[in-house]
Structure formats: C-alpha cells, structure tokens
Amino acid sequence: MRDLQRIMWARVSVVFVLALAAAGCVAPGHSFYVSPAGDDRADGSRQAPFRTLFRAQDAVRQCTSAMQADVVVRVAAGDYRLERPLTFTEADSGRNGFRVVYLSEAGPGHARLLGSRTLAGWRPYTNGVWQIGLPTNVLFHTLYENGRRVHKARFPNLERVPEMPVALGAYLTSEDGSPIQSDKVAVPAKGPGWLAWPLGVALPVTDVTKMRMHLYPRGTCDWVREILPVTAIDPRQRRLTLARTPTFGIGAKARFFLEDELGLLDVPGEFFVDEKRHTLYYMPGRNENPDRLNMSYPVLSRLVEFRGASRERCAESLVLDGFALEETDDMPPLPLWAFDGMRDGAMVWLNNARGIEVRNCHLKNGGRSGLLMIGHNTGHLVSGCWIEHMGLNGVSLCNSGLAPDGVGPTADRCERNRIHNTRISHVGELHTYAECVTVFNASSNEVGHCQLDNSVRYAVTVRGNTGPQYGPPVSTAKQPARGNRFHHLRIFRCGQDGGDMGALHCANLNNPGGDCVNLFEQITIADTAAIPSVKDTPPNGIFLDWPKMSMEQVFRHIRIVRSQGKDVRTHGPDNEASMRTENVSWKPGFDEKRMDDAHIGLTPEFPFRF
C-alpha cells in the first residue's frame, strides 16, 4: 500500500512539475526577463527575454497559484513606452505569503516606463514657430522637450522666479467682474461670467477658438485657481466673457492669465494643439529644429494601476522596484483631485489594494499626481522614491468617502500606509491647489524621513472633510482623518503661488471634543513664501483651518524659520488654544538640542542624487 502511495505521489509530482514547466515556472523562485531587445514570442528566460511587461505579466499569472517563493520579473535597462496602463489585479497578486516583484535589474531609474510618444518630422510654420501633424483624435495638455516640461501658449507669458520655480506668474488683475455671491457660502451662479481687464493692457488676440482663463476668483482670494473657457473678447469694453461664473463670483483684483490659443504663442517653450487640424505648434529656442530636441507628447494619464475588484478581492503582495516612470498627461477640466479620484490620473494609481510596495522609483514629469491611493488601500509602503515635477500632487492618500448608496458610512479604509525616505519636489506645475502629501479621510498612516520642497501650495495637508465649514456637525458618511503621524520631515519653499495657507495644514478634522488627532514631530519648515502678486493672507508655517474643526492637534519638536506670514496661524481662537505643543520654535523655551537634526529628512539609503 505504501509503495502504491509513493508511486501515485511521484506521478502527481511529475505532472505538477510539467505543468509548471509549460507555464515557464520550473523553479520555486523563478525569474522572468524583459528587455527592449527581447521578443514576446520568446520564453522569458535570460537568454530569450520578453519584449514587454505585458507579456511578462501574462507569464507570471500562469504560476502564482502554486508560489513557493517570490516570483521576480527582471527588467533590463532601457525605454518601455506604454500604450495603455500596466494594470495589476487580483490575478497578478502574490500568493501563499510570497510576492511578485517587478525589478529594474540595472538599478534605480535604469528601466524607464514612459506614457508618451516621440515626435519627428517637424517643419517651419512662421516667426520661429514649427508645426507637425498629429494622429486624429489626439489632444494633450502638457508637452516634454529633452525630459523637461514645456507649457501651453499663454498671456502674459510665464515668468520664472528662481527661488519659486513652480509659481505660474505673471498674472493680470481684474478691474471688475461678475459680482461675488458670498464670502462664506458657495452660492452657484447662473449664466455666463465676465471679467474686465485693466486699462493699458492690449490683448494679443481678439478672436477665440479654445481659449481658457486660469483665474483666482473673489478678488484677492488666492487659494483655488479655476480654469474657465473664454467665449468672447470685447476690446472696446475690455471685457472677457466666460462660459460660466465661478461659484463665488469674480470681483476686482482677481489674478488671472489666458492660455491655449495659437495667437498667444510668441516665446520659446510654448506650444498649442489644434485638434481640429490635427496639428501641434511649438516654438523652440534659437529657432532650432525640434527634431533635435527629443520632443514627446503624453498619451496616458496613468502608467501603473493596482486595481482590485473589491475590498475582499484586492490586488496585493506586489512590488515595483527601481523603475523610472515618466511623461504622463494632465486631465482638464479636473483642477483638483479629491472630488473624482476614481477618474483622476496618477503615475501610480491604487484602489482596492493591499500590501503594495513601491521602492526606489523615480517618478518625473507627471501631468497629474505621482501616486494616488483612492478608496480602500491598506498596508502599502512607498520608500526610497523621488517624485518630482508633478502637474498636481506628489502622494495622495484618499478614502473615497461615501458608501455606495451615498447614505451610510463606507467600509473602505485608507490606513496603515507608510511613506518613508522619499523626496517629493516641484509639485503643482499645472494646478495651484496642490501639495506634496495629502491625507484625506484616511487614518493611521505614517509619513517619515522625507524631504518635501518646492510646492505651489502645501507640503502636507490633512483633511477630514466631514462637514461644511460653517455648517452642521460631522457627517457619518465619510471616514475621519485621525491617528496619522508625520515625523522627521524637512520642508522648504512651499506656498509659492497662493495665500491663506500653511506648509503644514489641517482642515475640517473634527468638532470640539472629537478624537481626530494627528501627530507632527521632528519637523523643520523653512522659507514658506509666495510670489509678489499674491495679495491674500501671506503663507504661514502652520495653518489650522476651519473654525473649531482643526483642534487638539499635536506638535512636538518643530522648527519654523523665515515664514512670509506667521509661523503659526489658526482660523479662530479655538484651534490654536487647543494645540498640544512641546518644544516648538514659536513658543518660549524652545531647545535646539532636542531637535533630531541628524535624522530629519532623507536617510543615507536614499538611492538618488540631486
């Protein structure tokens, strides 16, 4: 009987090994290989690598159910242009306690995933502008030259301030505009809006084809910049007609600029897309042929997705290690991210995911955010990454908020995620309401040993958004933001193009007596300031926003220097009175020796140089 059992077991083992061999998994810790010189008809071995990550993904799916060790996809150095996002689901997940690892084999940044296509075949147009034909139905909202972002044609032209590189001045200011509806309550206005531009300014165009206005409405209110279609220009009255009126109205002294019209294209580094004529126009420097400038246009707003089917069927136990992710598109008319995160773009986008690791990756030139966790996300690690030059945010952790029926509390959780040893810099290059790190209706997350610098607005914002600012108590339909820890952060040069803010910002966390408390410790904040055109309340080091709804937050060992506004500002006395502080620079008795300066910011293991 025992001999028969041994024979039967041997036969089963042979069948199992043959099945693994047929799938390409002949060893417990099997590796697949990918190379730009590979072939998707090959077997994925080192000697015969695949050509695409999609083919490697198919091969991995054949052997995850019987995993006895980690499965590693080793990706050779080179460029991999994606025609669609690389989407990982439950079918791609690690099993049996093991992980599936996608690895840049030559080290961090050498395997590049790009969401763009190259451009070749330019021809002169007029006055230093070049043109090139585009495929039909192609429209994009940002463009790249030699690995750097260039901007849409605009008026007034973009003026860079060296110490504030993400600010989008210069601006015009309105002389008058659609009446302001309310200072405190959003009152939707009906019908088109209008704005009168200042005397002495001559607009370079009078006809409108697709022009947009970037506008800070409500006069000197410099916090949300809306993007509105312009429908008509009246030079005699100096009036611009808009497709709609902003929610609060416009008023006088509102900052604005005009964008996206061929007649505005007049300086190097500007472009215009005429989707009706399928033509791109660009002005390079020194009238150089753009064919020599490595021009590329984005075709994707996401590069990598971790997308589970539900909270119970997550994408999980997956690792993205060492990749460069570059060149994605913006998504107008979405100026913000929190209201439609399920539709929004990010270089790495996660929903219904668990235990994902993004390590040693360089995310650069994103049209939207670098990394967006939306809805149910637990136990992720982002470590050793450099996220720079984002159109919107760096890293956003957001619970989608409402339950499916829109009534009761959602069971989604965005919690126990960790952002570690990561630099997030130059965020908000296309949209003003942006931040390095956002925690929105998310709890028990950690952001530590990071450098956050050069943000158009916040370094960190923590929001519950559980009720109106001046309205009724907290809603039970949204998850709170509590128990988050922010520590050993080096923050500088934030708030470059806005007012009424702080490098560290909390808003609408709780009513008095609530438990939505977050911890900030061992943090330095320097040079929080905005460009001179900002006339709102100057940027602050810390701002506790919304009356009685950012109370009892904990701040330990915080140093703030050179704030344009106050080191600490609160909306109403209650937020400030309830602050729990220990050894903070804005209070007497601050002790520099208790600052852990040797460990604030990035650790020695950070893999990139800058």
Secondary structure, DSSP 8 states (H G I E B T S, - for coil): -HHHHHHHHHHHHHHHHHHHHHHT--STT-EEEE-TT--TTS--SSSS-BS-HHHHHHHHHTTSTT-SS-EEEEE-SEEEE-SS-EEE-GGG---TT--EEEEETT-TTSEEEE-EEE----EEEETTEEEEE--TT---S-EEETTEEEEE-EES----BTTBTT-----EE-SEES----SSS-----S-EEEE--TT---S----SS-EEEE--STT--S--EEEEEEEEETTTTEEEESS--TT---SS-EEEEE--GGG--STTEEEEETTTTEEEEE-GGG--GGGTTEEEE--SEEEEEE-SSSSS-EESEEEESEEEE-----TT---STTSTTT--EEEEEESEES-EEES-EEEEESSEEEEEESSEES-EEES-EEEEESS-SEEEE---B-TTSSSB----EES-EEES-EEEEE-SS-SS-EEEEEES-BS-EEEEEEEEEESSEEEEEE---S-TTSSS--TTS----S-EEEEEEEES--TT--S-EEEEEES---TT-----EEEEEEEE-----TT--SS--EEEEEESTTSS-S-EEEEEEEE--SS-SEEESSHHHHHT-EEEEETTSTT--GGGS-GGGSS--TT-----
